[in-house]
Amino acid sequence: MFTSLRSRLEKRARYNRTLAELRAMPRDVAADLDFAPADFPRIARTAVYGA
């Protein structure tokens, strides 16, 4: 039970860090990668939790 909870908390922390990094990305870099700011939550979720 605690292992599952710890795993979920770690993934949530990774999601939050990934989302923060995406939001901190300069707009021109995001445009070069064809990322729209509205897509950042989906990109972070896929990176952490999978497809």
Secondary structure, DSSP 8 states (H G I E B T S, - for coil): -HHHHHHHHHHHHHHHHHHHHHHHS-HHHHHHTT--GGGHHHHHHHHHH--
